[in-house]
Amino acid sequence: MSRWEAWCVHLANLLVGGSGLIYAWLRYLAAPADPLALVHPWQPAAQHAHLLTAPLLVFAVGLLWRGHVWLGFRLGTPARRRSGTALLALAAPMIASGYLLQVAVEPDWRRGWLAIHLVASGLWIAGTIAHQLGPRRG
């Protein structure tokens, strides 16, 4: 993977993960400034930032697949870090649930996709940190 690709992946993770964490905090933990308001005043901006930056992470996952994961499969090198394998497994449910959360209209489906997205995204963030900081296996 080239240096440019690595920076693209790191930047996408920072933008999407950061905006997602801020949005989740504003939506579930922060109280609105006005007692009569339904949402925090910054919540729509955080949601828009998350939705507009999410395609960057999808693109970055494609870069990872092409230049990092698939290359290892083609060369026959085993996965050196379990965190990378976990990230590979988390990418599809995180991306698919984020998309399906936007298009689902039935409340039960929305709650289900939301739960999957929150769990997969939380594990993605933790896995990304572990993958960057963890030791490489022989």
DRENTORKOL-3810 file (N, C-alpha, C; in nm, 4 decimals):
REM DRENTORKOL-3810
@n.u->0.0850; n.v->-0.1166; n.w->0.0000; ca.u->0.0000; ca.v->0.0000; ca.w->0.0000; c.u->0.0902; c.v->0.1238; c.w->0.0000
@n.u->0.0554; n.v->0.2190; n.w->-0.0858; ca.u->0.1380; ca.v->0.3391; ca.w->-0.0952; c.u->0.1117; c.v->0.4326; c.w->0.0228
@n.u->0.2005; n.v->0.5275; n.w->0.0371; ca.u->0.1863; ca.v->0.6259; ca.w->0.1444; c.u->0.0579; c.v->0.7071; c.w->0.1285
@n.u->0.0250; n.v->0.7426; n.w->0.0027; ca.u->-0.0974; ca.v->0.8172; ca.w->-0.0241; c.u->-0.2201; c.v->0.7365; c.w->0.0162
@n.u->-0.2206; n.v->0.6073; n.w->-0.0160; ca.u->-0.3334; ca.v->0.5211; ca.w->0.0201; c.u->-0.3464; c.v->0.5099; c.w->0.1719
@n.u->-0.2354; n.v->0.4964; n.w->0.2396; ca.u->-0.2391; ca.v->0.4878; ca.w->0.3858; c.u->-0.2955; c.v->0.6160; c.w->0.4465
@n.u->-0.2518; n.v->0.7306; n.w->0.3966; ca.u->-0.3048; ca.v->0.8574; ca.w->0.4485; c.u->-0.4529; c.v->0.8713; c.w->0.4176
@n.u->-0.4968; n.v->0.8268; n.w->0.3022; ca.u->-0.6380; ca.v->0.8309; ca.w->0.2656; c.u->-0.7206; c.v->0.7464; c.w->0.3624
@n.u->-0.6702; n.v->0.6283; n.w->0.3937; ca.u->-0.7401; ca.v->0.5391; ca.w->0.4872; c.u->-0.7462; c.v->0.6021; c.w->0.6263
@n.u->-0.6342; n.v->0.6558; n.w->0.6730; ca.u->-0.6318; ca.v->0.7170; ca.w->0.8060; c.u->-0.7244; c.v->0.8381; c.w->0.8130
@n.u->-0.7204; n.v->0.9223; n.w->0.7110; ca.u->-0.8050; ca.v->1.0412; ca.w->0.7088; c.u->-0.9527; c.v->1.0037; c.w->0.7037
@n.u->-0.9876; n.v->0.9064; n.w->0.6209; ca.u->-1.1271; ca.v->0.8624; ca.w->0.6122; c.u->-1.1750; c.v->0.8063; c.w->0.7464
@n.u->-1.0921; n.v->0.7248; n.w->0.8108; ca.u->-1.1296; ca.v->0.6715; ca.w->0.9421; c.u->-1.1489; c.v->0.7831; c.w->1.0431
@n.u->-1.0608; n.v->0.8811; n.w->1.0414; ca.u->-1.0709; ca.v->0.9927; ca.w->1.1350; c.u->-1.1970; c.v->1.0749; c.w->1.1096
@n.u->-1.2237; n.v->1.1094; n.w->0.9846; ca.u->-1.3405; ca.v->1.1911; ca.w->0.9526; c.u->-1.4724; c.v->1.1182; c.w->0.9801
@n.u->-1.4826; n.v->0.9966; n.w->0.9312; ca.u->-1.6078; ca.v->0.9221; ca.w->0.9464; c.u->-1.6264; c.v->0.8761; c.w->1.0907
@n.u->-1.5221; n.v->0.8206; n.w->1.1503; ca.u->-1.5325; ca.v->0.7768; ca.w->1.2899; c.u->-1.5562; c.v->0.8929; c.w->1.3841
@n.u->-1.4837; n.v->1.0022; n.w->1.3631; ca.u->-1.5008; ca.v->1.1193; ca.w->1.4488; c.u->-1.6391; c.v->1.1801; c.w->1.4371
@n.u->-1.6857; n.v->1.1974; n.w->1.3131; ca.u->-1.8197; ca.v->1.2557; ca.w->1.2963; c.u->-1.9273; c.v->1.1615; c.w->1.3486
@n.u->-1.9060; n.v->1.0312; n.w->1.3350; ca.u->-2.0022; ca.v->0.9344; ca.w->1.3881; c.u->-2.0080; c.v->0.9365; c.w->1.5403
@n.u->-1.8913; n.v->0.9451; n.w->1.6038; ca.u->-1.8889; ca.v->0.9527; ca.w->1.7504; c.u->-1.9530; c.v->1.0815; c.w->1.8003
@n.u->-1.9246; n.v->1.1922; n.w->1.7327; ca.u->-1.9854; ca.v->1.3199; ca.w->1.7718; c.u->-2.1361; c.v->1.3144; c.w->1.7520
@n.u->-2.1799; n.v->1.2600; n.w->1.6390; ca.u->-2.3239; ca.v->1.2485; ca.w->1.6130; c.u->-2.3918; c.v->1.1605; c.w->1.7178
@n.u->-2.3314; n.v->1.0466; n.w->1.7495; ca.u->-2.3901; ca.v->0.9578; ca.w->1.8508; c.u->-2.3971; c.v->1.0268; c.w->1.9867
@n.u->-2.2927; n.v->1.0994; n.w->2.0222; ca.u->-2.2935; ca.v->1.1709; ca.w->2.1501; c.u->-2.4045; c.v->1.2754; c.w->2.1517
@n.u->-2.4172; n.v->1.3540; n.w->2.0449; ca.u->-2.5212; ca.v->1.4572; ca.w->2.0396; c.u->-2.6607; c.v->1.3962; c.w->2.0397
@n.u->-2.6763; n.v->1.2831; n.w->1.9727; ca.u->-2.8092; ca.v->1.2225; ca.w->1.9623; c.u->-2.8523; c.v->1.1507; c.w->2.0897
@n.u->-2.7605; n.v->1.0817; n.w->2.1552; ca.u->-2.8000; ca.v->0.9959; ca.w->2.2665; c.u->-2.7594; c.v->1.0475; c.w->2.4038
@n.u->-2.6629; n.v->1.1368; n.w->2.4126; ca.u->-2.6138; ca.v->1.1785; ca.w->2.5434; c.u->-2.6327; c.v->1.3273; c.w->2.5732
@n.u->-2.6213; n.v->1.4122; n.w->2.4723; ca.u->-2.6289; ca.v->1.5566; ca.w->2.4955; c.u->-2.7747; c.v->1.6014; c.w->2.5013
@n.u->-2.8014; n.v->1.6915; n.w->2.5934; ca.u->-2.9359; ca.v->1.7472; ca.w->2.6053; c.u->-2.9477; c.v->1.8696; c.w->2.5147
@n.u->-3.0641; n.v->1.8887; n.w->2.4519; ca.u->-3.0824; ca.v->2.0091; ca.w->2.3703; c.u->-3.0694; c.v->2.1351; c.w->2.4558
@n.u->-3.0173; n.v->2.2414; n.w->2.3954; ca.u->-3.0006; ca.v->2.3678; ca.w->2.4677; c.u->-3.1356; c.v->2.4266; c.w->2.5061
@n.u->-3.2334; n.v->2.4130; n.w->2.4207; ca.u->-3.3685; ca.v->2.4630; ca.w->2.4458; c.u->-3.4534; c.v->2.3482; c.w->2.4990
@n.u->-3.5186; n.v->2.3647; n.w->2.6130; ca.u->-3.5980; ca.v->2.2547; ca.w->2.6684; c.u->-3.7128; c.v->2.2101; c.w->2.5775
@n.u->-3.7556; n.v->2.2955; n.w->2.4864; ca.u->-3.8636; ca.v->2.2596; ca.w->2.3958; c.u->-3.8135; c.v->2.1974; c.w->2.2658
@n.u->-3.6836; n.v->2.1967; n.w->2.2437; ca.u->-3.6267; ca.v->2.1400; ca.w->2.1212; c.u->-3.6202; c.v->1.9879; c.w->2.1309
@n.u->-3.6336; n.v->1.9238; n.w->2.0175; ca.u->-3.6254; ca.v->1.7777; ca.w->2.0128; c.u->-3.4827; c.v->1.7279; c.w->1.9941
@n.u->-3.3972; n.v->1.8092; n.w->1.9340; ca.u->-3.2599; ca.v->1.7685; ca.w->1.9059; c.u->-3.1636; c.v->1.8776; c.w->1.9488
@n.u->-3.0387; n.v->1.8380; n.w->1.9718; ca.u->-2.9333; ca.v->1.9352; ca.w->2.0003; c.u->-2.9102; c.v->2.0184; c.w->1.8751
@n.u->-2.8800; n.v->2.1470; n.w->1.8880; ca.u->-2.8643; ca.v->2.2303; ca.w->1.7678; c.u->-2.7520; c.v->2.1857; c.w->1.6736
@n.u->-2.6516; n.v->2.1146; n.w->1.7227; ca.u->-2.5422; ca.v->2.0697; ca.w->1.6374; c.u->-2.5675; c.v->1.9312; c.w->1.5776
@n.u->-2.6746; n.v->1.8646; n.w->1.6211; ca.u->-2.6994; ca.v->1.7277; ca.w->1.5751; c.u->-2.7171; c.v->1.7171; c.w->1.4231
@n.u->-2.7958; n.v->1.8020; n.w->1.3587; ca.u->-2.8076; ca.v->1.7888; ca.w->1.2124; c.u->-2.6747; c.v->1.8079; c.w->1.1399
@n.u->-2.5931; n.v->1.9005; n.w->1.1844; ca.u->-2.4631; ca.v->1.9226; ca.w->1.1196; c.u->-2.3728; c.v->1.8006; c.w->1.1359
@n.u->-2.3743; n.v->1.7408; n.w->1.2542; ca.u->-2.2923; ca.v->1.6209; ca.w->1.2777; c.u->-2.3418; c.v->1.5044; c.w->1.1924
@n.u->-2.4730; n.v->1.4899; n.w->1.1816; ca.u->-2.5283; ca.v->1.3829; ca.w->1.0978; c.u->-2.4901; c.v->1.4040; c.w->0.9521
@n.u->-2.5020; n.v->1.5260; n.w->0.9036; ca.u->-2.4659; ca.v->1.5543; ca.w->0.7647; c.u->-2.3172; c.v->1.5303; c.w->0.7404
@n.u->-2.2340; n.v->1.5706; n.w->0.8352; ca.u->-2.0895; ca.v->1.5472; ca.w->0.8207; c.u->-2.0608; c.v->1.3975; c.w->0.8119
@n.u->-2.1292; n.v->1.3193; n.w->0.8942; ca.u->-2.1082; ca.v->1.1742; ca.w->0.8933; c.u->-2.1534; c.v->1.1135; c.w->0.7603
@n.u->-2.2710; n.v->1.1538; n.w->0.7149; ca.u->-2.3236; ca.v->1.0975; ca.w->0.5903; c.u->-2.2424; c.v->1.1403; c.w->0.4682
@n.u->-2.1901; n.v->1.2614; n.w->0.4706; ca.u->-2.1137; ca.v->1.3099; ca.w->0.3559; c.u->-1.9706; c.v->1.2557; c.w->0.3519
@n.u->-1.9162; n.v->1.2184; n.w->0.4664; ca.u->-1.7804; ca.v->1.1634; ca.w->0.4678; c.u->-1.7780; c.v->1.0106; c.w->0.4598
@n.u->-1.8907; n.v->0.9446; n.w->0.4854; ca.u->-1.8949; ca.v->0.7981; ca.w->0.4837; c.u->-1.8495; c.v->0.7376; c.w->0.3507
@n.u->-1.8837; n.v->0.7960; n.w->0.2348; ca.u->-1.8316; ca.v->0.7378; ca.w->0.1100; c.u->-1.6788; c.v->0.7384; c.w->0.1022
@n.u->-1.6140; n.v->0.8307; n.w->0.1715; ca.u->-1.4672; ca.v->0.8294; ca.w->0.1743; c.u->-1.4148; c.v->0.7014; c.w->0.2381
@n.u->-1.4821; n.v->0.6572; n.w->0.3444; ca.u->-1.4382; ca.v->0.5346; ca.w->0.4105; c.u->-1.4659; c.v->0.4126; c.w->0.3228
@n.u->-1.5784; n.v->0.4135; n.w->0.2523; ca.u->-1.6066; ca.v->0.3027; ca.w->0.1592; c.u->-1.4971; c.v->0.2966; c.w->0.0522
@n.u->-1.4592; n.v->0.4119; n.w->-0.0006; ca.u->-1.3498; ca.v->0.4192; ca.w->-0.0978; c.u->-1.2193; c.v->0.3696; c.w->-0.0352
@n.u->-1.1915; n.v->0.4108; n.w->0.0880; ca.u->-1.0684; ca.v->0.3702; ca.w->0.1560; c.u->-1.0657; c.v->0.2197; c.w->0.1805
@n.u->-1.1797; n.v->0.1607; n.w->0.2132; ca.u->-1.1859; ca.v->0.0156; ca.w->0.2309; c.u->-1.1540; c.v->-0.0529; c.w->0.0979
@n.u->-1.2006; n.v->0.0046; n.w->-0.0128; ca.u->-1.1660; ca.v->-0.0493; ca.w->-0.1444; c.u->-1.0162; c.v->-0.0414; c.w->-0.1704
@n.u->-0.9549; n.v->0.0711; n.w->-0.1310; ca.u->-0.8099; ca.v->0.0828; ca.w->-0.1444; c.u->-0.7386; c.v->-0.0220; c.w->-0.0605
@n.u->-0.7871; n.v->-0.0417; n.w->0.0612; ca.u->-0.7276; ca.v->-0.1436; ca.w->0.1485; c.u->-0.7398; c.v->-0.2820; c.w->0.0873
@n.u->-0.8572; n.v->-0.3087; n.w->0.0317; ca.u->-0.8786; ca.v->-0.4408; ca.w->-0.0274; c.u->-0.7817; c.v->-0.4637; c.w->-0.1421
@n.u->-0.7699; n.v->-0.3642; n.w->-0.2313; ca.u->-0.6870; ca.v->-0.3796; ca.w->-0.3495; c.u->-0.5383; c.v->-0.3860; c.w->-0.3155
@n.u->-0.4916; n.v->-0.2943; n.w->-0.2333; ca.u->-0.3484; ca.v->-0.2818; ca.w->-0.2128; c.u->-0.2935; c.v->-0.3460; c.w->-0.0878
@n.u->-0.3792; n.v->-0.4023; n.w->-0.0061; ca.u->-0.3318; ca.v->-0.4538; ca.w->0.1218; c.u->-0.3817; c.v->-0.5968; c.w->0.1419
@n.u->-0.5112; n.v->-0.6159; n.w->0.1336; ca.u->-0.5698; ca.v->-0.7468; ca.w->0.1634; c.u->-0.5532; c.v->-0.8423; c.w->0.0451
@n.u->-0.6022; n.v->-0.8018; n.w->-0.0715; ca.u->-0.5975; ca.v->-0.8900; ca.w->-0.1878; c.u->-0.4544; c.v->-0.9220; c.w->-0.2282
@n.u->-0.3664; n.v->-0.8254; n.w->-0.2145; ca.u->-0.2255; ca.v->-0.8486; ca.w->-0.2451; c.u->-0.1697; c.v->-0.9603; c.w->-0.1568
@n.u->-0.2057; n.v->-0.9583; n.w->-0.0291; ca.u->-0.1611; ca.v->-1.0643; ca.w->0.0607; c.u->-0.2170; c.v->-1.2003; c.w->0.0222
@n.u->-0.3458; n.v->-1.2021; n.w->-0.0183; ca.u->-0.4048; ca.v->-1.3284; ca.w->-0.0637; c.u->-0.3341; c.v->-1.3793; c.w->-0.1891
@n.u->-0.3089; n.v->-1.2903; n.w->-0.2848; ca.u->-0.2447; ca.v->-1.3295; ca.w->-0.4103; c.u->-0.1041; c.v->-1.3818; c.w->-0.3888
@n.u->-0.0315; n.v->-1.3182; n.w->-0.2972; ca.u->0.1059; ca.v->-1.3608; ca.w->-0.2707; c.u->0.1129; c.v->-1.4811; c.w->-0.1776
@n.u->-0.0019; n.v->-1.5186; n.w->-0.1217; ca.u->-0.0049; ca.v->-1.6345; ca.w->-0.0341; c.u->0.0498; c.v->-1.6085; c.w->0.1050
@n.u->0.0576; n.v->-1.4812; n.w->0.1441; ca.u->0.1050; ca.v->-1.4507; ca.w->0.2793; c.u->-0.0119; c.v->-1.4576; c.w->0.3756
@n.u->0.0050; n.v->-1.5257; n.w->0.4862; ca.u->-0.1043; ca.v->-1.5353; ca.w->0.5829; c.u->-0.1273; c.v->-1.4012; c.w->0.6524
@n.u->-0.2483; n.v->-1.3852; n.w->0.7036; ca.u->-0.2800; ca.v->-1.2626; ca.w->0.7785; c.u->-0.1882; c.v->-1.2541; c.w->0.8989
@n.u->-0.1175; n.v->-1.1433; n.w->0.9098; ca.u->-0.0202; ca.v->-1.1302; ca.w->1.0186; c.u->-0.0833; c.v->-1.0769; c.w->1.1464
@n.u->-0.1974; n.v->-1.0097; n.w->1.1331; ca.u->-0.2602; ca.v->-0.9548; ca.w->1.2526; c.u->-0.4084; c.v->-0.9899; c.w->1.2545
@n.u->-0.4538; n.v->-1.0396; n.w->1.3669; ca.u->-0.5952; ca.v->-1.0754; ca.w->1.3803; c.u->-0.6848; c.v->-0.9528; c.w->1.3695
@n.u->-0.6333; n.v->-0.8358; n.w->1.4113; ca.u->-0.7150; ca.v->-0.7148; ca.w->1.4040; c.u->-0.7495; c.v->-0.6820; c.w->1.2591
@n.u->-0.6597; n.v->-0.7101; n.w->1.1654; ca.u->-0.6892; ca.v->-0.6867; ca.w->1.0241; c.u->-0.7970; c.v->-0.7803; c.w->0.9728
@n.u->-0.7923; n.v->-0.9051; n.w->1.0153; ca.u->-0.8952; ca.v->-1.0009; ca.w->0.9777; c.u->-1.0300; c.v->-0.9600; c.w->1.0358
@n.u->-1.0298; n.v->-0.9126; n.w->1.1583; ca.u->-1.1535; ca.v->-0.8650; ca.w->1.2207; c.u->-1.2087; c.v->-0.7441; c.w->1.1463
@n.u->-1.1212; n.v->-0.6522; n.w->1.1067; ca.u->-1.1660; ca.v->-0.5353; ca.w->1.0310; c.u->-1.2265; c.v->-0.5770; c.w->0.8971
@n.u->-1.1651; n.v->-0.6743; n.w->0.8338; ca.u->-1.2186; ca.v->-0.7252; ca.w->0.7072; c.u->-1.3602; c.v->-0.7800; c.w->0.7273
@n.u->-1.3820; n.v->-0.8521; n.w->0.8360; ca.u->-1.5139; ca.v->-0.9080; ca.w->0.8646; c.u->-1.6153; c.v->-0.7999; c.w->0.9043
@n.u->-1.5700; n.v->-0.6903; n.w->0.9640; ca.u->-1.6600; ca.v->-0.5847; ca.w->1.0089; c.u->-1.6995; c.v->-0.4873; c.w->0.8987
@n.u->-1.6215; n.v->-0.4788; n.w->0.7931; ca.u->-1.6469; ca.v->-0.3786; ca.w->0.6896; c.u->-1.7850; c.v->-0.3944; c.w->0.6267
@n.u->-1.8208; n.v->-0.5137; n.w->0.5863; ca.u->-1.9490; ca.v->-0.5346; ca.w->0.5176; c.u->-2.0693; c.v->-0.5006; c.w->0.6054
@n.u->-2.0794; n.v->-0.5521; n.w->0.7295; ca.u->-2.1969; ca.v->-0.5150; ca.w->0.8091; c.u->-2.2012; c.v->-0.3663; c.w->0.8433
@n.u->-2.0847; n.v->-0.3050; n.w->0.8641; ca.u->-2.0840; ca.v->-0.1620; ca.w->0.8958; c.u->-2.1341; c.v->-0.0811; c.w->0.7765
@n.u->-2.0832; n.v->-0.1088; n.w->0.6583; ca.u->-2.1223; ca.v->-0.0331; ca.w->0.5394; c.u->-2.2671; c.v->-0.0623; c.w->0.5016
@n.u->-2.3042; n.v->-0.1886; n.w->0.4980; ca.u->-2.4403; ca.v->-0.2250; ca.w->0.4574; c.u->-2.5445; c.v->-0.1715; c.w->0.5555
@n.u->-2.5183; n.v->-0.1820; n.w->0.6853; ca.u->-2.6164; ca.v->-0.1333; ca.w->0.7822; c.u->-2.6280; c.v->0.0187; c.w->0.7786
@n.u->-2.5178; n.v->0.0880; n.w->0.7509; ca.u->-2.5251; ca.v->0.2334; ca.w->0.7377; c.u->-2.6107; c.v->0.2745; c.w->0.6202
@n.u->-2.5970; n.v->0.2045; n.w->0.5108; ca.u->-2.6799; ca.v->0.2320; ca.w->0.3931; c.u->-2.8250; c.v->0.1954; c.w->0.4210
@n.u->-2.8486; n.v->0.0750; n.w->0.4720; ca.u->-2.9857; ca.v->0.0289; ca.w->0.4948; c.u->-3.0569; c.v->0.1110; c.w->0.6020
@n.u->-2.9827; n.v->0.1653; n.w->0.6958; ca.u->-3.0406; ca.v->0.2536; ca.w->0.7965; c.u->-3.1010; c.v->0.3776; c.w->0.7315
@n.u->-3.0402; n.v->0.4244; n.w->0.6229; ca.u->-3.0887; ca.v->0.5443; ca.w->0.5542; c.u->-3.2135; c.v->0.5185; c.w->0.4703
@n.u->-3.2331; n.v->0.3963; n.w->0.4245; ca.u->-3.3449; ca.v->0.3693; ca.w->0.3337; c.u->-3.4594; c.v->0.2922; c.w->0.3991
@n.u->-3.4393; n.v->0.2394; n.w->0.5189; ca.u->-3.5459; ca.v->0.1649; ca.w->0.5863; c.u->-3.6542; c.v->0.2611; c.w->0.6356
@n.u->-3.7793; n.v->0.2239; n.w->0.6155; ca.u->-3.8898; ca.v->0.3085; ca.w->0.6608; c.u->-3.9661; c.v->0.2461; c.w->0.7781
@n.u->-3.9620; n.v->0.1168; n.w->0.7905; ca.u->-4.0294; ca.v->0.0476; ca.w->0.9005; c.u->-3.9491; c.v->0.0674; c.w->1.0289
@n.u->-4.0124; n.v->0.1145; n.w->1.1376; ca.u->-3.9377; ca.v->0.1424; ca.w->1.2618; c.u->-3.8595; c.v->0.0223; c.w->1.3161
@n.u->-3.9152; n.v->-0.0968; n.w->1.3064; ca.u->-3.8439; ca.v->-0.2143; ca.w->1.3578; c.u->-3.7165; c.v->-0.2418; c.w->1.2771
@n.u->-3.7233; n.v->-0.2271; n.w->1.1461; ca.u->-3.6054; ca.v->-0.2454; ca.w->1.0619; c.u->-3.5022; c.v->-0.1376; c.w->1.0912
@n.u->-3.5469; n.v->-0.0140; n.w->1.1090; ca.u->-3.4532; ca.v->0.0951; ca.w->1.1394; c.u->-3.3798; c.v->0.0679; c.w->1.2706
@n.u->-3.4540; n.v->0.0224; n.w->1.3720; ca.u->-3.3902; ca.v->-0.0098; ca.w->1.5005; c.u->-3.2893; c.v->-0.1233; c.w->1.4849
@n.u->-3.3240; n.v->-0.2235; n.w->1.4057; ca.u->-3.2316; ca.v->-0.3347; ca.w->1.3830; c.u->-3.1053; c.v->-0.2914; c.w->1.3110
@n.u->-3.1219; n.v->-0.2149; n.w->1.2038; ca.u->-3.0042; ca.v->-0.1664; ca.w->1.1297; c.u->-2.9211; c.v->-0.0731; c.w->1.2158
@n.u->-2.9877; n.v->0.0079; n.w->1.2977; ca.u->-2.9150; ca.v->0.0987; ca.w->1.3865; c.u->-2.8299; c.v->0.0190; c.w->1.4858
@n.u->-2.8877; n.v->-0.0843; n.w->1.5446; ca.u->-2.8127; ca.v->-0.1653; ca.w->1.6410; c.u->-2.6910; c.v->-0.2299; c.w->1.5742
@n.u->-2.7126; n.v->-0.2863; n.w->1.4556; ca.u->-2.6015; ca.v->-0.3487; ca.w->1.3836; c.u->-2.4948; c.v->-0.2445; c.w->1.3508
@n.u->-2.5383; n.v->-0.1258; n.w->1.3049; ca.u->-2.4429; ca.v->-0.0217; ca.w->1.2665; c.u->-2.3630; c.v->0.0290; c.w->1.3866
@n.u->-2.4303; n.v->0.0490; n.w->1.4986; ca.u->-2.3597; ca.v->0.0978; ca.w->1.6180; c.u->-2.2570; c.v->-0.0041; c.w->1.6673
@n.u->-2.2949; n.v->-0.1304; n.w->1.6707; ca.u->-2.2027; ca.v->-0.2346; ca.w->1.7173; c.u->-2.0862; c.v->-0.2506; c.w->1.6189
@n.u->-2.1178; n.v->-0.2642; n.w->1.4904; ca.u->-2.0114; ca.v->-0.2840; ca.w->1.3912; c.u->-1.9184; c.v->-0.1630; c.w->1.3853
@n.u->-1.9743; n.v->-0.0431; n.w->1.3943; ca.u->-1.8915; ca.v->0.0777; ca.w->1.3872; c.u->-1.8051; c.v->0.0938; c.w->1.5113
@n.u->-1.8613; n.v->0.0641; n.w->1.6273; ca.u->-1.7818; ca.v->0.0704; ca.w->1.7501; c.u->-1.6667; c.v->-0.0286; c.w->1.7469
@n.u->-1.6956; n.v->-0.1495; n.w->1.7001; ca.u->-1.5898; ca.v->-0.2497; ca.w->1.6871; c.u->-1.4890; c.v->-0.2109; c.w->1.5789
@n.u->-1.5359; n.v->-0.1458; n.w->1.4718; ca.u->-1.4457; ca.v->-0.0991; ca.w->1.3655; c.u->-1.3464; c.v->0.0026; c.w->1.4217
@n.u->-1.3978; n.v->0.0993; n.w->1.4989; ca.u->-1.3096; ca.v->0.2015; ca.w->1.5571; c.u->-1.2079; c.v->0.1370; c.w->1.6500
@n.u->-1.2550; n.v->0.0485; n.w->1.7374; ca.u->-1.1636; ca.v->-0.0199; ca.w->1.8295; c.u->-1.0637; c.v->-0.1067; c.w->1.7527
@n.u->-1.1120; n.v->-0.1761; n.w->1.6502; ca.u->-1.0238; ca.v->-0.2608; ca.w->1.5706; c.u->-0.9201; c.v->-0.1813; c.w->1.4929
@n.u->-0.9606; n.v->-0.0654; n.w->1.4427; ca.u->-0.8658; ca.v->0.0201; ca.w->1.3705; c.u->-0.7552; c.v->0.0675; c.w->1.4630
@n.u->-0.7924; n.v->0.1090; n.w->1.5828; ca.u->-0.6920; ca.v->0.1529; ca.w->1.6806; c.u->-0.5998; c.v->0.0359; c.w->1.7172
@n.u->-0.6598; n.v->-0.0806; n.w->1.7434; ca.u->-0.5802; ca.v->-0.1990; ca.w->1.7778; c.u->-0.4872; c.v->-0.2370; c.w->1.6625
@n.u->-0.5365; n.v->-0.2263; n.w->1.5405; ca.u->-0.4569; ca.v->-0.2640; ca.w->1.4244; c.u->-0.3371; c.v->-0.1701; c.w->1.4067
@n.u->-0.3565; n.v->-0.0436; n.w->1.4365; ca.u->-0.2474; ca.v->0.0527; ca.w->1.4210; c.u->-0.1457; c.v->0.0419; c.w->1.5347
@n.u->-0.1930; n.v->0.0137; n.w->1.6548; ca.u->-0.1046; ca.v->0.0140; ca.w->1.7710; c.u->-0.0524; c.v->-0.1234; c.w->1.8094
@n.u->-0.1202; n.v->-0.2274; n.w->1.7631; ca.u->-0.0838; ca.v->-0.3627; ca.w->1.8041; c.u->0.0410; c.v->-0.4143; c.w->1.7356
@n.u->0.1034; n.v->-0.5133; n.w->1.7961; ca.u->0.2240; ca.v->-0.5723; ca.w->1.7365; c.u->0.1901; c.v->-0.6607; c.w->1.6178
@n.u->0.2822; n.v->-0.6700; n.w->1.5264; ca.u->0.2672; ca.v->-0.7592; ca.w->1.4112; c.u->0.3083; c.v->-0.8997; c.w->1.4546
@n.u->0.2341; n.v->-0.9981; n.w->1.4048; ca.u->0.2714; ca.v->-1.1369; ca.w->1.4315; c.u->0.3698; c.v->-1.1831; c.w->1.3261
@n.u->0.4624; n.v->-1.2679; n.w->1.3672; ca.u->0.5679; ca.v->-1.3205; ca.w->1.2850; c.u->0.5338; c.v->-1.3459; c.w->1.1459
END
